[in-house]
Amino acid sequence: MIGHELGGRYEIITRIGGGGMALVYKAHDILLNRKVAVKVLRQQFTHDEDFIRRFRREAQSAAALSHPNVVSIYDVGQEEDTHYIVMEYVEGHNLNEIIQERAPLQTEEAVHIAVQICDALEHAHHNQIIHRDIKPHNILIGNNGRVKVTDFGIARAVTSSTITQTGSVVGSVHYFSPEHAKGISTGEKSDLYSLGIVLYQMLTGRLPFLGESPISVALKHLQETFEEPRAVNPYIPQSVENIILRAMRKNPDERYSSAEEMLHDLDTCLLPERLTEPKISFNTHPGDMDETRIMPAIRGGSLETLAAPSSSASRPERAERADAEENQDDRWESNGLSEEPKRRRWVKPVIAVFTTLLVIALVYWGAMTVRGWFDIEEVEVPYVVNKTFTDAKQELEKVGLRLEEPTVYMDKEGVPKDIVYDQSKQNQRVKVGSWIKLYVSTGPKLEKLADYTGQSFNDVKEELISLGVSEERIKSDGEFSDEKPGTILGQTPDAGTDFDPKQATFTFTVSKGQETFPMPTLTNKTEAEAIKLLKSLGLTVNEANTVREPSYREEAGKVLDQHPFKPNDLVTKGSEITLTVSSGLPEDAIEYTFNIVISPAFAGRTSEIEIKYSDARGENQKGGKRKINNTESFPVKVVLAPNTEARVEIYRDGEYVDAFSRSYDDIKSGADSSPETVPGIEQPEDTPVQTEPDNTGSNSSNDNGGNNAGQQPQ
């Protein structure tokens, strides 16, 4: 499958898991450019209609749910014999891997995970979906800590009548409930039993029931008790152990009535007042025939008693017993023990019957009279969750119900102040005047905002995060000021405001320090130009500190250097700048002018002349460029320092022609400074001159040494 493209859209990348029914791959959704998980039905089941139906049921069950703790279903399809489901890809690990790696988990972490699983189950049960296979392998933990419930492969609607498949029970034997093991109808409480086992395993690092075979484990679910969590891990709070003990009761009636009730217990089990609550206890029901118990052996007498005829005996048997009794009476009478004459034998039965009827009548009359006294009207209990306490109280009193005191007030995350978040006797009919208990939110726990002006933004940010404020809700706006960078200049909300760390957003105005801008380049400017530019930018020039020094490079009055900020350094307004200005050439410098006479390349034609020179002021300086068509003079002024040489290079029509140089010592000694000449190029005539041959046969034309008559020097 790796590298295969399912449905022309999902490119299979790698295998990430699998179970008895399907394999799971990581894939790339080419259309939406996102990572997805693709569950593919194993090939051996592609022709098994029962497995195909179950596979499709998983997609239908999960697709009916929309909850942050349930893996989302994106697509379902079939390509030839390949049946697949495309679902949300969760980057992280499954709970079984985490348990194997570092169980037992910390109580807070385990409860946090259980809360999210229970929240997902509550949503599923609300939508009439029973998962039926809750186990750590089907719980995914994302890298962001989000818990996701997956694998609804054997989920059924609540109305399903059985969980058996061709005589066998479907599920994971270590985690399913006693009723699941029996193969009878499973409901919401079966999922809660499995969740109790998952919580047990997270906190103890072991399973409650182990055996050599699945059958032996299933029998233990039905018959045996498990080692209590605190006996394995004494650091488990009693309130948390109570949740496990209640969720894992073999009798479903003794478990939580709903996932919502268990979720409420999980939400509050780590409150300080609950950590040391008493251990939960359960009453044994004598009529529970499924309860494992020790009974006395049945003796012979007991057997006869059990075999004695009951009131439900058949009519012929009752007739035979009546005849036997009548014969017994006859024997008593024949023995002379009866004092009453046979003719009055009917009186006593008549009196007994009459008396019995009279008693029955009196009892019936009394019962009806008493019932009349207590025959109180019943009403539906209004659902007042998410209403204000005042409105809830009025609605309950309106139908004749009373509030049970005291009302429970508690911090409830996400529920505003004075809003009812829970109530007793929901969805019930009760007598008028019954007591209803309300649970009211005191709102989130509020903190008072301090005045952070003048403090470091990073320190304040860490303090708010420690109070429970998420980092993305702490924002900052930079502003230039004279304060140290990172210092808080203002805040929103204002100091003294009460805030909810879980919801409040903060904005701080933070100093960026003084405004900075790039330092301009001052070199090659005159001193006056530099000072004018600096003052326009708000910078200060200390003219008394201006440094003046001779320079071969710049003429007098030109800026040579700037201190302490170089060009493009960031500088703030008010900064002081010191200039270094040229005072002219040094005393030992010599100025010299080359007088160069240059002719065009060809007489009468235009040539472009370019002069370059090197002296004490620098290399390859431009001495000018112009066009000439006659011989012209080019003066080139140079500056020489001791032990240096000045050099002038001539370029004509872009080609190097000649160069001239003078040393410092030559000029100092007064050497010849006559003009330098750059002549043109001799041009041959258009028609060469023919000469008569010498009678002696000598070639006199070669005696001119190459100065032919047709050539003219330029």
ZADRENLO-419853 format. One record per residue: residue in one letter; y, x, z of N, C-alpha, C in turn. Coordinates in steps of 0.1 Angstrom, whole numbers, plus 5000, padded with zeros to 4 digits. Example, Ala and Ser with C-alpha at 12.3 -4.5 7.8 and 13.67 -1.06 7.14 Angstrom:
// ZADRENLO-419853
A494351325078495551235078496751325078;S497851285071498951375071500051295079;
This chain:
// ZADRENLO-419853
M498850085000500050005000501350095000;I501250215006502450295007502950324993;G504250304991504850324978504850204969;H504050104973503949974965505149894967;E505549814957506649724958506249584957;L506249514969505849374970506849284965;G506449184957507349084952508549134944;G508449264939509549314932510749344940;R510549344954511749354962511549454974;Y510349454980510049524993509249644990;E509849764991509249894989508549935002;I507249945002506549985014506750135016;I507150175029507450315032506350375040;T505950315051504950365060504350265068;R503050285073502450195082502850215097;I503250105104503750125117502950055128;G501849975124501049905133500049815127;G499349745135498349655129497449595140;G496849485137495949415146494649375139;G493949285145492649245140492849165127;M493949095125494149005114495049065103;A495949155107496949205097497349345100;L497949405090498549535091500149525090;V500849605097502349605096502849725091;Y503749715081504349825074505949825075;K506549945076507949955075508249955060;A509249875056509649865041511149865039;H511549885027512949875023513149755014;D514149675019514549555011515549605000;I515049614988515849674977517049574974;L516849444975517949354972519149364982;L518749364995519749355005520049495012;N519349595007519449735012519349745027;R518249705032518049715047516549735049;K516249785061514849805066514249675071;V513049655067512349535072510949575076;A510249485083508849495087508049395078;V506949445072506149355064504749355070;K504349225073502949205079502149155067;V501049235065500149205054498749165059;L498249045055496849005059495849105054;R494949135063493849235059493049175047;Q492549265039491949235026490649155029;Q489949175040488649105042488848965046;F490148925048490448785052491148705041;T491448775029492248715019491548595013;H490248575014489548465009489048365020;D489448395032489148305043490248205046;E490048085042491147985043491647965058;D490647985067491047965081492048075085;F491848195081492748305085494048295077;I493948245065495148235057496048125063;R495448015068496247905074496847965087;R496048045095496648095107497748195104;F497648275093498648365090499948295086;R499748185078500948115074501548045086;R500747995096501247935107502148025115;E501848155115502648255123504048245117;A504248255103505548245097506248115100;Q505448005100506147875102506547865117;S505747915126506047905140507347985144;A507348115139508448205142509648165135;A509548115122510748075115511347945121;A510647875129511247755135512147795147;L512047925151512847975162514048055158;S515148045165516248135163516848175176;H516448295180516748335194516848495193;P517848555201517948695201516748775206;N515848705213514748775218513448735211;V513548675199512448645190512648715177;V511648785172511748855159511948755148;S513048775140513348685129512448695117;I512148585111511348585099512348575087;Y512248665077513048665066512448605053;D511148625051510548585039509048575041;V508348495032506948495032506548475018;G505448545014505048535000503548584998;Q503248574985501848614981501948674967;E501248794966501248864954499748884951;E499148814941497748814938497048774951;D496148864956495348844969496048884981;T497248934980498048994991498948884997;H498648845009499548755017500448835026;Y501748815026502548895035503748805041;I504248855052505348805059506348915061;V507648885057508748985059509548945071;M509749035080510449005093511349115097;E512149085107513149175112512449305117;Y513049425113512449555117513249595130;V512449625140513049665153512749815155;E513849895156513750035157513550065172;G512350105176512050135190510550145192;H510050085204508550095207508149955212;N506849935212506349815219506149845234;L506049735241506049745256504749825260;N503649805253502349875257502550025256;E503250075246503550225246504350265257;I505350185261506250225272505450225285;I504550125287503750115299502750235300;Q502150265289501150385288501950515291;E503150525287503950645289504450665303;R504950555309505650585322505550475332;A504450395331504250295342503850365355;P504150305367504850175368506350195366;L506950085360508350085357509150055369;Q510450095369511350055380511449905380;T511549845392511649705394512749645385;E513949705386515049645378514749635363;E514149745358513849745344512749645340;A511749635349510649545346511149395346;V511949365356512549225357513449195345;H514249305341515149285330514349245317;I513149315315512349295304511749155305;A511249115317510548985319511548875317;V512848895321513848785319513948755304;Q514048865296514248835281512948775275;I511748815280510548755274510548605278;C510848575291510848435296511948355288;D513048415285514148345278513648305264;A512848395258512248365245511248255246;L510448265256509448155258510048025261;E511148025268511847895271512347835258;H512847915249513347865236512147815228;A511047895228509947845220509347715226;H509147705239508647585245509547465242;H510947495243511847385240511647335226;N511247415217510947375203509447345201;Q508747315212507347265211506447375205;I506747505207505847605203505247685215;I503947695215503247775226502747905219;H503148015225502848145219501348175219;R500748165231499248175234498748325233;D499648415230499148555229500148655235;I500748625246501748705252501048825258;K501448945254500849075259501849185255;P501749305261502649405259502749455244;H501549445237501549485223502449395214;N502749275218503549185211504949175216;I505349265224506749275229507349405224;L508349395216509049515211510349535219;I510549665222511749705229512549795219;G513749745215514549815206515249935213;N515750025205516450145211517750105218;N518249985215519349935223519049855235;G517749855238517249785251516949635248;R517149585236516849445234515349415233;V514849315239513449275239513249175228;K512249195220511849095210510449055211;V510148925211508748875211508348855197;T507148895193506648885180505248835180;D504648825168503248785166502948645171;F503348545163503048415166501748365158;G500848465156499748445148498748335152;I498648315166497848205171498648095178;A499948095175500747995182500447855176;R500547755185500247625181501347535186;A501447415180502347315186501747265199;V502647205207502247165220501147055219;T501146975208500246865206498846915203;S498547035200497247085197496247055208;S495047015204494146975214493147085219;T493047195212492147295215492647435210;I492047535216492447675212491147745207;T490147675204488847735200488847745185;Q488247845179488047865165486547885163;T485947775157484547785154483747825166;G484047775178483247795190483747915198;S484747995193485148115201486648095205;V486948165215488348155220489248265214;V490448225209491348315202492348365212;G492548485213493448545223493048675228;S493848735236493648865242493048845256;V491848885258491048845270491748895283;H492449015283493049065295494248985299;Y494848905290496048845293496048685293;F494848625288494948485287494548415300;S494948285301494848215313493448155315;P493148105327491848045330491547935321;E492547845318492247735310492047775295;H492747885292492547945278491147995277;A490648065288489248115288488248005287;K488547885292487547775291487547715278;G488547745269488647685256489147545256;I489847505267490447375267491947385263;S492647275263493947265258494847355266;T495747435259496647525266498047475264;G498947485274500247445273501247555277;E502447515281503547615284503047705296;K502347645305501947725317500947835314;S500247825303499347935299500148055295;D501248035288502148145285502748215297;L503048135307503648185319502648265327;Y501348225327500348305333500248445326;S500248445313500248575306501448655309;L502648595310503848675314503648735328;G503048655337502748715350501948835350;I500948835341500048955340500849075334;V501749045324502549155318503449215329;L504049125337504949175348504149255358;Y502949205361502049285370501749425365;Q501449425352501049555346502249655345;M503449595343504649685342504949745356;L504749665367505049715380503949795387;T502749785382501649855389500949955380;G501149945367500550035358499050005355;R498549895360497149855357497049705354;L495949665349495649525347494949465359;P495249335361494649265373493149245372;F492649225360491149205358490649295347;L489649375351488949465341487449435342;G486749455331485249435331484649505319;E483349505319482549585309482549505296;S482849385296482849305283483849195284;P484249145273485249035273484848915281;I483548885281482948775289483148795304;S482948915308483048945322484548935327;V485448975318486848965321487248825322;A486748745312487148605312486648535325;L485448565329484848505341485748545353;K486248665354487148705365488448625365;H488948595353490148505353489748365359;L488548325357488148195362487848195377;Q487248305382486548295395487148395405;E487648505401487948605411489448615414;T489848675425491248695428491548845425;F492748875423493149005419493849075431;E493949205430494549285440496049255439;E496649225450498049185450498949305446;P500049275439500949385434501449475445;R501849425456502449515467501349605473;A500049565472499049645477498849765468;V499149755455499049865446500349945446;N501549875446502849945446503649885457;P503749945468504549895480506049885478;Y506549945467507949945464508449815457;I507449725454507849605447508449505458;P509649455456510149355465509249235467;Q509349175478508449055481508848945471;S510148925468510648825459510048835445;V509848955441509248985427507748955428;E507048995439505648975440505348825440;N506248745447506048605448506048535434;I506948595425506948545411505648565404;I505048685406503748715400502648625405;L502648615419501548535425501648385420;R502848335419502948195414502648185400;A503048275391502748265377501248275374;M500548355383499148385380498148295388;R498648175393497748085400496748035390;K495448025394494447965385494647825382;N495147745392495447605390496747595384;P496847545371498147535364499247455372;D498747355381499747275388500447355398;E499947475402500547555412501447665406;R501547665393502347765386503747705385;Y504647775378505947725375505847605366;S506647505367506547385359507047415345;S507947515343508447545330508947685330;A509147735317509747875316511147875321;E511847765320513247755326513247785341;E512247725348512147745362511847885366;M510847945358510548085361511748175357;L512448145347513648225343514648225354;H514848105360515848095371515348185383;D514048185386513548265396513748415393;L513448455381513648595377515148635378;D516048545374517448575374517948615388;T517348545398517848565412516948645421;C515848695416514848765425515348895431;L516348955424516849085429518149075437;L518548955440519748935449519348985463;P520349045470520049105483519349005493;E519848885492519348785502517848745499;R517348775487516048735484514948845485;L515448975486514549085485513449085496;T513849035508512849035519512448885523;E512448795513512048665516510548665520;P510048555527508648555531507748545519;K506548585521505548575511505148435508;I505048405495504748265491503248235495;S503048105499501648055502501347935494;F500147905493499647785485498647715493;N498647575492497747495499496447485490;T495347485496494047475489493747325487;H493547285475493247145472491747115473;P491347025483489947005485489246945472;G490046875465489446805453489446895441;D489847015442489847105430488447155429;M487647105420486247145419486147275411;D487247325405487247445398487447565407;E487947535419488247645429486947705434;T486847835434485647905439485647905454;R484647855461484547845475483147865480;I483047885493481747905500481347765506;M480147715503479747575508478447595515;P478247515526476947515533475747475524;A474647525527473447485519473047345522;I472547275512472247125514470847115520;R470747065532469447045539468746915534;G467546905540466746785536467446655540;G467946645553468646525557469846495548;S470546605545471746585537471346535523;L470246585518469746535505469446395505;E468846345517468546195518469746115519;T470746175526472046105527472746085514;L472746205506473346195493472546105484;A471246095486470446005477470445865482;A471045825493471145695499471845605489;P471445475488472045385478473545355482;S474345345472475745325475476145185470;S477345155472477845025468477845005453;S477645115446477645105432476245085426;A475245055435473845035431473744915422;S472644915414472444805405472244675412;R472444565405472244435412470744405416;P469744445409468344425414468144505427;E468644625428468444705440469144635452;R470344585449471044515460470244385464;A469644325455468844205458467644245466;E466944355463465844395470466244435485;R467444505486467844535499468144405507;A468744315501469044185508467744115513;D466744115504465444055508464844125520;A464944255519464344335530465044305543;E466444295543467144265555466844125560;E466644035550466343895555464943895561;N463943965555462643975561462744035575;Q463644135577463744205590464244105600;D465244015595465743915604464643815608;D463843785598462743695601461843755612;R461543885611460643955620461343945634;W462643965635463343965648463143815654;E463343725645463243585650461743545654;S460843595646459443565649459043635662;N459743735666459443795679460143735691;G460843625688461543555698462843615703;L463343705695464643775699465843695695;S465743605686466943525682467043405691;E468243385697468543275706469143155699;E469543175687470143065680469142985672;P469242855672468242775664468442795649;K467342785642467442805628468442715621;R468642595626469442495620470942535620;R471342625629472742665630472942805625;R472042855617472142995612473343015603;W473842905596474942915587476342935593;V476442905606477742905612478343045612;K477643145617478243275618478643335605;P477843315594478443365581479643295577;V479743165579480943095575482143145583;I481943165596483043215604483543355600;A482543435597482843575592483643575579;V483143485570483843485557485243425559;F485443325567486743265569487643365576;T487143435586487943535593488343645583;T487443685575487743795565488843755556;L488743625551489743575541491143565548;L491143525561492343505568493043645570;V492243745574492743875576493343935563;I492643915552493043955539494443895535;A494543765538495743695535496943745543;L496643765556497743815565498143955560;V497144045557497544175552498344175540;Y497944085530498644075518500144025520;W500243925529501543875532502443985539;G501844055548502544165555502944275545;A502044315536502344415526503544375517;M503444245512504544205504505844195511;T505844155524507044155532507644295533;V506744385537507244525539507744585526;R507044555515507444605502508844545498;G509044425502510344365499511444445507;W511144485519512144565526512444695519;F511444765513511644895507511644895492;D511744775486511744775471513144805467;I513444935465514744975461514745015446;E515844985440516045005426515845155422;E515245175411515145315406516145335395;V516645465394517645495383517245635377;E517645655365517445785358518445885364;V518046005367518946105373519746165361;P521046145362521946205351521846355350;Y521846405338521846545335523246595336;V523646675346525046715349525246865347;V524246935342524347085340525447105329;N526247205331527347245323528647155324;K528547065335529746985338530447045350;T531747005352532447055364531746985376;F531947045388531346995400531946855403;T533246835401533846705403533246605394;D533146635381532646535372531146505375;A530346605379528946585382528846495394;K529646525404529546445416529846295414;Q530946275406531246135402530146065394;E529546135385528546075377527246045385;L526946125395525746105403526045985413;E527245985419527645875428527745745421;K528145755408528245625400526945555399;V525845625398524545555397523845545411;G524545575422524045545435523245665441;L523445785435522745905441523745975450;R523146055459523946135468523746285466;L524746365470524646505469524046565481;E523046655479522346715491523246835495;E523546845508524346945513523447055520;P523847185519525047225512524847255498;T525847235489525747265475525747425474;V524847465465524647615464525747665454;Y526547765459527547835451527047975449;M527048015437526548155434527248205421;D527348345421527848405409526848385397;K527248345386526448315375527048375362;E526448475357527048545346527048455334;G528248445327528348365315528748215318;V528748175331529148035334530448035342;P531447965337532747965343532747905357;K533747925364533847885378533847725379;D533147675390533047535392532247455382;I531447525374530547455365529147455370;V528547335369527147325374526147395365;Y525347485370524447555361522947515364;D522747435374521347385376521447265386;Q520347185386520347075395518847045398;S518646975408517246925412516946795405;K515646765404515146635399515646605385;Q515646695376516046675362514946585355;N515446505346514546425338513546335346;Q514046275357513246195366513946065369;R513045965373513545835378513345845393;V514445815401514345825415514945695421;K514745675434515345565441516845575443;V517545465442518945475445519145525459;G520145615461520345675473519645805475;S518845855465518145975466519146095466;W518646205471519546325473519346415461;I520346465455520346555444521046685448;K520446805446521046925449521646995437;L522847035438523547105427523747255429;Y523647325418523947475419525147495410;V526247545417527547555411527947705410;S528447745398528847875396530247905403;T530348015409531648055415532348135405;G531848145392532448225382531948365383;P532248445373531848585374532648655385;K531948765390532648835401533848915395;L534948885401536248935396536649065403;E537249155396537849275401539349275399;K540049345408541549345407541949475400;L542749455389543149565381544249655388;A543949785389544849875395545949915385;D547049975391548150035382547750175378;Y547350185365546950315360547950395353;T549250355354550350425347550450565353;G550550665344550650805349549350875350;Q548150795350546850855351546250895338;S545250985339544551025326543750905321;F543850885307543150775301541650795302;N541150915300539750945301539150905315;D539950945326539450915339539450765342;V540450695337540550545339539350475331;K539150535319538050475311536750485318;E536450605324535150615331535050525343;E536250505350536250415362535950275358;L536550225347536250085342534850065338;I534250165331532850165327531950155339;S532250225350531450215362531550075368;L532550005365532649865371531949765362;G531449805350530649715342531349685329;V532549745326533249715314532649795303;S532249735291531649805280532749885273;E532349995268533350095262534050035251;E533449955242534149895231535349805235;R535349755247536449665252537549745259;I537549875258538649955263539250025252;K540449985248541150035236542450105240;S542950185231544150265234545050275221;D546350275224547350295213548150415217;G548250515207548950635210550450615207;E551250695215552650685214553250825218;F554250865210554850995213555750985225;S555651075234556551075246556551215252;D557451235262557551365269556451385279;E555551275281554451295291553351375285;K552551425293551351515289550451425280;P549951475269549051405261547851345269;G547451215266546351155273546851075286;T548151085289548651015301548950865297;I548550775306548750635303550250595306;L550850535296552250495297552350345300;G551450265296551450115299550050065298;Q549849935303548549875302548649725301;T547649665295547449525293545949495296;P545749405306546649325314547449405324;D548349345331549249415340548449445353;A548949535361548349575374548349455383;G547249445391547149325400546449205394;T546149205381545449095375543949095379;D543448975382541948965384541248965370;F540149035369539449035356537949035358;D537248985348535848985348535349105340;P534649195347534149325340533249295328;K532649175328531649145317532449095304;Q533649055306534348995294535749045291;A536449105301537849145300537949255290;T539049255282539449355273540749425277;F540749555276541949635281542549715269;T543849715269544549795260545549885267;F545450015265546350115272547250185261;T548550195265549450285257549350425262;V548850515254548550655259549550755252;S550050845259550950945254550251035244;K550851065233550351165223551151295225;G551951295236552851415237554051405229;Q554851505228556051495220555651495205;E556551435197556351415183556351555176;T555351585168555351715161555451695146;F555951805140556051805125555951945120;P555651965108555352105103556652185102;M556552305106557752395106558052435091;P559352425087559652455073559652605071;T559552645058559652785054561052825053;L561552925060562952975061563153105053;T562053175050562253305043562853275029;N563553375024564253365011565453275011;K565753205022566953125024568053215030;T569253175027570353245034570453205049;E571053285057571153255071571753115073;A572853085066573552965068572652845064;E571852855052571052755048569952725058;A569352835064568252815074568752745086;I569952785091570452725104570752575101;K571352535090571652405086570352315086;L569252365080567952295079567352275093;L567352375102566852365115567552265123;K568852265123569552165131569352025126;S569152005113568851865108567551815113;L566651905116565351865121565251855137;G566351875143566451865158565951995165;L565852105157565452235163566652315167;T566552405176567652485182567552625176;V568752685172568752815168569652895177;N569152995184569853085192570453195184;E571653175179572253275170572553405177;A572753405190572953535197571653615197;N570553555195569253635195568853665181;T569653635171569253665157569053815155;V567953845149567653985147568154025133;R568854135132569354185119568754325116;E568154335105567454465102567554485087;P567654615083567754655069566354615062;S566454595049565354545041565454585027;Y564354645021564254675007564054545000;R563454445006562954324999563954224997;E564854195007565854095006567254155007;E568154085000569554135001570154085014;A571354135017571954115030572253965031;G571953905043572153765046570953675044;K569953725038568653645035567753655048;V567053545051566153535062564853615058;L564453705067563253785065562053725073;D562253665085561153615093561653505102;Q560753435108561053325118560053335129;H560553305141559753325153560153215164;P559153155171557753195172556853105163;F557453015155556752925147556752965132;K555652985127555453025113555452895104;P555652915091555652795082554352705084;N554652575085553552475087552952465101;D553352555110552952535124553552405129;L552852325138553352205143554352235154;V555552175153556652205163557252075167;T557752075179558451955185559951965185;K560551855185562051855186562551935198;G563652005196564252085207563652225208;S562652255201562052385201563052485196;E563052605202564052715199563452805189;I564152845178563752925167564653055167;T564053165165564753295164564553345150;L565653385143565653425129565753575128;T565053635118565253775115565953775101;V567153835100568053835088568253975083;S568253985070568454115063569854165064;S570054285068571454345069571654435056;G570854425046571054495034570054615033;L570254705023569354815021569454915032;P568354995035568455105045569455215039;E569955295048570855395045570255505035;D568955525036568355625027567855565014;A568155445011567755384999568655434987;I568055434975568855474963568655364953;E569755324947569755234936569955304923;Y569155274913569155344901568955234890;T569655264878569555174867568955244855;F567855184850567255234837568055174826;N568455254816569155204804568055224793;I567555114788566455114779566955044766;V566855124755567255064742565955024734;I565854904731564654844725564954784711;S564154814702564254754688563154654686;P563454554677562354454674561154534667;A560054464667558854524661559154564646;F559754474639560054504625561554464623;A562254554615563654534613563854394606;G564854324611565254194606564454084611;R563454114619562554004624562853994639;T562553874645562753844659561553884667;S561853954678560753994688561153944702;E560153904710560353864724560153984733;I561154024741561054134749560954084764;E559954144771559754104786559754234794;I560554244805560654354813560054324827;K559154414831558554404845558854544852;Y559054534865559354664872558754654886;S558454774891557954794905558854894912;D559354864924560154954932559854934946;A560854974955560654964969560654814974;R561054724965561154584969559854504965;G558954574957557654504954557154544941;E555954494938555254534926555354414916;N555454454903555354364892556454254893;Q557654304896558754204896559354184882;K559754054880560254024867561654074864;G561854154853563154204850563854134839;G563354024835563953944824563153934812;K563453834804562753804791563853744781;R563953814769564753754759564353794745;K564853724735564453744721565553834714;I565153924706566154004698565654014684;N566654044675566254074661566954204656;N567754264666568354394663568054484676;T568354604674568254694685569254664696;E568754644709569654614720569354694732;S570354704742570154784754569754684765;F568854734773568354654785568554734798;P569554714806569754784819568754724829;V568054804836567154754847567454824860;K567954754870568354814883567154814892;V566854924898565754934908566255004920;V565454984931565755044944564555134948;L564955254952563855354956564055394971;A562855404977562855454991562255594990;P562555675001561955815001560455814998;N560155914989558755934986558155824978;T558955744971558455644962558855664948;E558355574939558655594925558955454919;A559955444910560255314903559655324889;R559055214885558455214872558855084865;V559155104851559554984843558554974832;E558054854829557054834818557754744808;I557454774795558054704784556954624777;Y557154494774556254414767556954354755;R556454364743557054314731556054214724;D556554094722555753994716554353984724;G554453994737553253974746552354094747;E552654204740551854324741552554434748;Y551854504756552354624763552754724753;V554054784754554554874745554755014751;D555455024762555755154768556155134783;A556255244790556655234804557455364808;F558355344817559255454821559255464837;S559355574842559355584857560255694861;R560755684874561655784880561255784895;S561055914900560755924914562055934922;Y561855904935563055914944563656064944;D562756164943563356294944563956334931;D563556274919564156304906565556254906;I565756134911567056074911567956144921;K567456174933568156244943568656384938;S567856454930568256584925569256574913;G569456454908570456434896569756464883;A568556434881567856464869568456374858;D568156414845568656354833568356204834;S569456124831569355984831569755924818;S569455994808569755944794568955814791;P569455734781568755614778567355634773;E566455544776565055544771565055454758;T564255494749564255424736562855374733;V562855244728561555184724561755144709;P561255234700561555204685560655094680;G561055044668560154944661559055014654;I558254934646557154984639557555004624;E557155114618557455144604556655044596;Q557454984585556854874577556654924563;P555454924557555254964543555954874533;E556454934521557054844511556054754505;D556554644498555654554492554954614480;T555654704472555054764460555054914462;P553954984463553855134465554355204452;V554955324454555455404442554355494437;Q554155494423553155574416553855704412;T553155824414553655954410552756014399;E553456104390552656174379551856274385;P550656294380549756404385550356544381;D550156644389550656784387549656844376;N550456924367549656994357548657094362;T548957144374548057234380546857174386;G546957034387545856954393545856944408;S546956994414547056984429547656844433;N547256794444547756664449548856684458;S550156684452551356714460551756604469;S551156484466551556364475551056384489;N550156474492549656484506550456594513;D551456654507552256754514553256704523;N553456574522554556504531554056474545;G552856504547552256484560552256334564;G552056244555551956104558553256034557;N554356104554555656034552555855994538;N555155894533555255854520556555794516;A556955794503558255744499558455604502;G557255534502557355394505557555354519;Q557655444529557755414543559155454548;Q559755374556561055394561561055374576;P561455484584561455474598562455364603;Q562155304613563055204619563755254631;
